């Protein structure tokens, strides 16, 4: 049995300030404002945020089933 993809809830909280935000709102989504988007970028550039370890092939194993279900594994886009 293949897992079914659930519709994504577009409403979430801004990762910087916690205000409600719409994930798909250009150009600031998933942030509530350009200010919060810039603050988050500054945290990445200042290395306050970082990826803890390099990605290994086994990190992707759980997504291999999804790749066969209408998602192009090369670019992650749905077909």
VMD Tcl script that builds the backbone (N, CA, C; Angstrom):
set m [mol new atoms 237]
animate dup $m
set s [atomselect $m all]
$s set {name element resname resid chain x y z} {
  {N N UNK 1 A 0.838 -1.180 0.000}
  {CA C UNK 1 A 0.000 0.000 0.000}
  {C C UNK 1 A 0.885 1.245 0.000}
  {N N UNK 2 A 0.662 2.111 -0.950}
  {CA C UNK 2 A 1.441 3.347 -1.043}
  {C C UNK 2 A 0.893 4.396 -0.084}
  {N N UNK 3 A 1.809 5.176 0.530}
  {CA C UNK 3 A 1.311 6.251 1.387}
  {C C UNK 3 A 0.650 7.325 0.529}
  {N N UNK 4 A -0.438 7.874 1.028}
  {CA C UNK 4 A -1.113 8.942 0.300}
  {C C UNK 4 A -0.590 10.276 0.790}
  {N N UNK 5 A -0.492 11.202 -0.114}
  {CA C UNK 5 A -0.010 12.534 0.251}
  {C C UNK 5 A -1.190 13.354 0.753}
  {N N UNK 6 A -1.055 13.900 1.923}
  {CA C UNK 6 A -2.093 14.728 2.515}
  {C C UNK 6 A -1.934 16.167 2.012}
  {N N UNK 7 A -3.020 16.900 1.848}
  {CA C UNK 7 A -2.898 18.300 1.465}
  {C C UNK 7 A -2.149 19.064 2.550}
  {N N UNK 8 A -1.245 19.887 2.121}
  {CA C UNK 8 A -0.421 20.636 3.053}
  {C C UNK 8 A -1.202 21.799 3.646}
  {N N UNK 9 A -1.091 21.952 4.948}
  {CA C UNK 9 A -1.707 23.086 5.624}
  {C C UNK 9 A -0.790 24.289 5.419}
  {N N UNK 10 A -1.263 25.284 4.695}
  {CA C UNK 10 A -0.441 26.432 4.364}
  {C C UNK 10 A -0.288 27.408 5.526}
  {N N UNK 11 A -1.111 27.282 6.559}
  {CA C UNK 11 A -1.023 28.190 7.697}
  {C C UNK 11 A -0.024 27.648 8.712}
  {N N UNK 12 A 0.887 28.476 9.127}
  {CA C UNK 12 A 1.866 28.124 10.135}
  {C C UNK 12 A 2.301 29.382 10.857}
  {N N UNK 13 A 3.207 29.247 11.774}
  {CA C UNK 13 A 3.708 30.402 12.515}
  {C C UNK 13 A 5.053 30.818 11.943}
  {N N UNK 14 A 5.293 32.116 11.898}
  {CA C UNK 14 A 6.566 32.661 11.436}
  {C C UNK 14 A 7.677 32.094 12.324}
  {N N UNK 15 A 8.732 31.533 11.736}
  {CA C UNK 15 A 9.795 30.946 12.541}
  {C C UNK 15 A 10.608 31.973 13.331}
  {N N UNK 16 A 10.470 33.250 13.032}
  {CA C UNK 16 A 11.223 34.284 13.742}
  {C C UNK 16 A 10.419 34.870 14.897}
  {N N UNK 17 A 9.196 35.337 14.617}
  {CA C UNK 17 A 8.431 36.052 15.649}
  {C C UNK 17 A 7.227 35.280 16.174}
  {N N UNK 18 A 6.808 34.222 15.461}
  {CA C UNK 18 A 5.685 33.417 15.917}
  {C C UNK 18 A 4.318 33.892 15.477}
  {N N UNK 19 A 4.230 34.996 14.728}
  {CA C UNK 19 A 2.932 35.454 14.227}
  {C C UNK 19 A 2.425 34.479 13.165}
  {N N UNK 20 A 1.101 34.399 12.986}
  {CA C UNK 20 A 0.573 33.543 11.916}
  {C C UNK 20 A 1.118 33.989 10.561}
  {N N UNK 21 A 1.474 33.011 9.731}
  {CA C UNK 21 A 2.026 33.299 8.408}
  {C C UNK 21 A 1.500 32.272 7.419}
  {N N UNK 22 A 1.475 32.631 6.150}
  {CA C UNK 22 A 1.067 31.738 5.081}
  {C C UNK 22 A 2.327 31.256 4.371}
  {N N UNK 23 A 2.548 29.945 4.360}
  {CA C UNK 23 A 3.770 29.372 3.811}
  {C C UNK 23 A 4.018 29.786 2.368}
  {N N UNK 24 A 2.974 29.904 1.582}
  {CA C UNK 24 A 3.124 30.152 0.142}
  {C C UNK 24 A 2.977 31.606 -0.279}
  {N N UNK 25 A 3.017 32.551 0.646}
  {CA C UNK 25 A 2.845 33.949 0.283}
  {C C UNK 25 A 4.155 34.531 -0.256}
  {N N UNK 26 A 4.221 34.801 -1.564}
  {CA C UNK 26 A 5.429 35.417 -2.088}
  {C C UNK 26 A 5.476 36.876 -1.692}
  {N N UNK 27 A 6.548 37.521 -1.543}
  {CA C UNK 27 A 7.896 36.955 -1.605}
  {C C UNK 27 A 8.453 36.596 -0.232}
  {N N UNK 28 A 7.639 36.586 0.818}
  {CA C UNK 28 A 8.191 36.402 2.158}
  {C C UNK 28 A 7.919 35.043 2.784}
  {N N UNK 29 A 6.999 34.231 2.225}
  {CA C UNK 29 A 6.674 32.944 2.832}
  {C C UNK 29 A 7.914 32.097 3.052}
  {N N UNK 30 A 8.047 31.443 4.153}
  {CA C UNK 30 A 7.124 31.162 5.234}
  {C C UNK 30 A 7.162 32.181 6.360}
  {N N UNK 31 A 7.740 33.334 6.114}
  {CA C UNK 31 A 7.829 34.375 7.137}
  {C C UNK 31 A 6.637 35.317 7.026}
  {N N UNK 32 A 6.373 36.071 8.094}
  {CA C UNK 32 A 5.224 36.979 8.073}
  {C C UNK 32 A 5.559 38.312 7.418}
  {N N UNK 33 A 6.852 38.635 7.281}
  {CA C UNK 33 A 7.241 39.931 6.711}
  {C C UNK 33 A 8.664 39.859 6.157}
  {N N UNK 34 A 9.013 40.869 5.366}
  {CA C UNK 34 A 10.382 40.962 4.851}
  {C C UNK 34 A 11.380 41.125 5.995}
  {N N UNK 35 A 10.963 41.822 7.052}
  {CA C UNK 35 A 11.838 42.017 8.211}
  {C C UNK 35 A 12.230 40.670 8.829}
  {N N UNK 36 A 11.240 39.798 9.060}
  {CA C UNK 36 A 11.525 38.485 9.650}
  {C C UNK 36 A 12.366 37.628 8.705}
  {N N UNK 37 A 12.112 37.749 7.402}
  {CA C UNK 37 A 12.898 37.006 6.420}
  {C C UNK 37 A 14.361 37.443 6.482}
  {N N UNK 38 A 14.599 38.742 6.600}
  {CA C UNK 38 A 15.959 39.270 6.685}
  {C C UNK 38 A 16.641 38.865 7.992}
  {N N UNK 39 A 15.898 38.878 9.088}
  {CA C UNK 39 A 16.454 38.442 10.378}
  {C C UNK 39 A 16.911 36.992 10.283}
  {N N UNK 40 A 16.082 36.126 9.685}
  {CA C UNK 40 A 16.445 34.716 9.541}
  {C C UNK 40 A 17.683 34.554 8.664}
  {N N UNK 41 A 17.761 35.292 7.567}
  {CA C UNK 41 A 18.946 35.235 6.704}
  {C C UNK 41 A 20.193 35.633 7.487}
  {N N UNK 42 A 20.078 36.676 8.300}
  {CA C UNK 42 A 21.205 37.110 9.119}
  {C C UNK 42 A 21.661 36.033 10.087}
  {N N UNK 43 A 20.718 35.249 10.622}
  {CA C UNK 43 A 21.085 34.161 11.530}
  {C C UNK 43 A 21.846 33.064 10.797}
  {N N UNK 44 A 21.455 32.765 9.552}
  {CA C UNK 44 A 22.192 31.781 8.760}
  {C C UNK 44 A 23.585 32.313 8.419}
  {N N UNK 45 A 23.657 33.566 7.994}
  {CA C UNK 45 A 24.957 34.136 7.614}
  {C C UNK 45 A 25.889 34.279 8.809}
  {N N UNK 46 A 25.329 34.542 9.981}
  {CA C UNK 46 A 26.126 34.654 11.196}
  {C C UNK 46 A 26.391 33.308 11.854}
  {N N UNK 47 A 25.983 32.226 11.197}
  {CA C UNK 47 A 26.150 30.848 11.658}
  {C C UNK 47 A 25.454 30.552 12.982}
  {N N UNK 48 A 24.421 31.342 13.283}
  {CA C UNK 48 A 23.569 31.035 14.430}
  {C C UNK 48 A 22.698 29.821 14.101}
  {N N UNK 49 A 22.291 29.716 12.817}
  {CA C UNK 49 A 21.621 28.519 12.303}
  {C C UNK 49 A 22.644 27.780 11.458}
  {N N UNK 50 A 22.639 26.462 11.535}
  {CA C UNK 50 A 23.527 25.669 10.676}
  {C C UNK 50 A 22.978 24.265 10.549}
  {N N UNK 51 A 23.400 23.576 9.510}
  {CA C UNK 51 A 23.036 22.178 9.321}
  {C C UNK 51 A 24.018 21.364 10.147}
  {N N UNK 52 A 23.500 20.485 10.999}
  {CA C UNK 52 A 24.328 19.798 11.978}
  {C C UNK 52 A 25.330 18.819 11.377}
  {N N UNK 53 A 24.990 18.207 10.267}
  {CA C UNK 53 A 25.900 17.244 9.647}
  {C C UNK 53 A 25.595 17.171 8.157}
  {N N UNK 54 A 26.573 16.742 7.357}
  {CA C UNK 54 A 26.310 16.580 5.926}
  {C C UNK 54 A 25.260 15.498 5.698}
  {N N UNK 55 A 24.453 15.663 4.659}
  {CA C UNK 55 A 23.445 14.668 4.320}
  {C C UNK 55 A 24.107 13.434 3.721}
  {N N UNK 56 A 23.641 12.266 4.144}
  {CA C UNK 56 A 24.135 10.993 3.639}
  {C C UNK 56 A 23.014 10.332 2.842}
  {N N UNK 57 A 23.343 9.367 1.979}
  {CA C UNK 57 A 22.301 8.694 1.189}
  {C C UNK 57 A 21.196 8.079 2.041}
  {N N UNK 58 A 21.518 7.581 3.240}
  {CA C UNK 58 A 20.483 6.958 4.060}
  {C C UNK 58 A 19.459 7.971 4.579}
  {N N UNK 59 A 19.783 9.252 4.547}
  {CA C UNK 59 A 18.806 10.282 4.927}
  {C C UNK 59 A 17.635 10.341 3.944}
  {N N UNK 60 A 17.857 9.873 2.724}
  {CA C UNK 60 A 16.848 9.979 1.673}
  {C C UNK 60 A 16.026 8.712 1.499}
  {N N UNK 61 A 16.370 7.621 2.210}
  {CA C UNK 61 A 15.687 6.343 2.019}
  {C C UNK 61 A 14.185 6.443 2.231}
  {N N UNK 62 A 13.744 7.188 3.247}
  {CA C UNK 62 A 12.310 7.267 3.512}
  {C C UNK 62 A 11.550 8.013 2.417}
  {N N UNK 63 A 12.255 8.762 1.578}
  {CA C UNK 63 A 11.600 9.535 0.520}
  {C C UNK 63 A 11.624 8.825 -0.828}
  {N N UNK 64 A 12.312 7.682 -0.912}
  {CA C UNK 64 A 12.401 6.965 -2.185}
  {C C UNK 64 A 11.029 6.501 -2.670}
  {N N UNK 65 A 10.149 6.085 -1.754}
  {CA C UNK 65 A 8.807 5.653 -2.147}
  {C C UNK 65 A 8.027 6.813 -2.741}
  {N N UNK 66 A 8.174 7.982 -2.170}
  {CA C UNK 66 A 7.467 9.161 -2.660}
  {C C UNK 66 A 7.952 9.522 -4.063}
  {N N UNK 67 A 9.255 9.325 -4.326}
  {CA C UNK 67 A 9.826 9.675 -5.627}
  {C C UNK 67 A 9.139 8.918 -6.750}
  {N N UNK 68 A 8.690 7.712 -6.485}
  {CA C UNK 68 A 8.005 6.935 -7.503}
  {C C UNK 68 A 6.537 7.296 -7.649}
  {N N UNK 69 A 6.033 8.149 -6.774}
  {CA C UNK 69 A 4.606 8.477 -6.770}
  {C C UNK 69 A 4.331 9.839 -7.382}
  {N N UNK 70 A 4.886 10.071 -8.575}
  {CA C UNK 70 A 4.579 11.307 -9.280}
  {C C UNK 70 A 5.514 12.461 -8.972}
  {N N UNK 71 A 6.611 12.209 -8.279}
  {CA C UNK 71 A 7.582 13.259 -8.004}
  {C C UNK 71 A 8.862 12.897 -8.721}
  {N N UNK 72 A 9.402 13.810 -9.475}
  {CA C UNK 72 A 10.655 13.582 -10.173}
  {C C UNK 72 A 11.799 13.667 -9.175}
  {N N UNK 73 A 12.529 12.585 -8.972}
  {CA C UNK 73 A 13.598 12.541 -7.975}
  {C C UNK 73 A 14.726 13.506 -8.324}
  {N N UNK 74 A 14.902 13.828 -9.591}
  {CA C UNK 74 A 16.002 14.704 -9.987}
  {C C UNK 74 A 15.818 16.133 -9.467}
  {N N UNK 75 A 14.589 16.638 -9.520}
  {CA C UNK 75 A 14.401 18.016 -9.088}
  {C C UNK 75 A 13.328 18.182 -8.025}
  {N N UNK 76 A 12.670 17.086 -7.623}
  {CA C UNK 76 A 11.677 17.139 -6.569}
  {C C UNK 76 A 10.337 17.717 -6.988}
  {N N UNK 77 A 10.140 17.978 -8.283}
  {CA C UNK 77 A 8.884 18.564 -8.762}
  {C C UNK 77 A 7.873 17.478 -9.070}
  {N N UNK 78 A 6.614 17.771 -8.797}
  {CA C UNK 78 A 5.561 16.824 -9.118}
  {C C UNK 78 A 5.315 16.841 -10.601}
  {N N UNK 79 A 5.044 15.688 -11.149}
  {CA C UNK 79 A 4.795 15.550 -12.578}
  {C C UNK 79 A 3.367 15.129 -12.813}
}
mol reanalyze $m
mol bondsrecalc $m
mol representation Tube
mol addrep $m
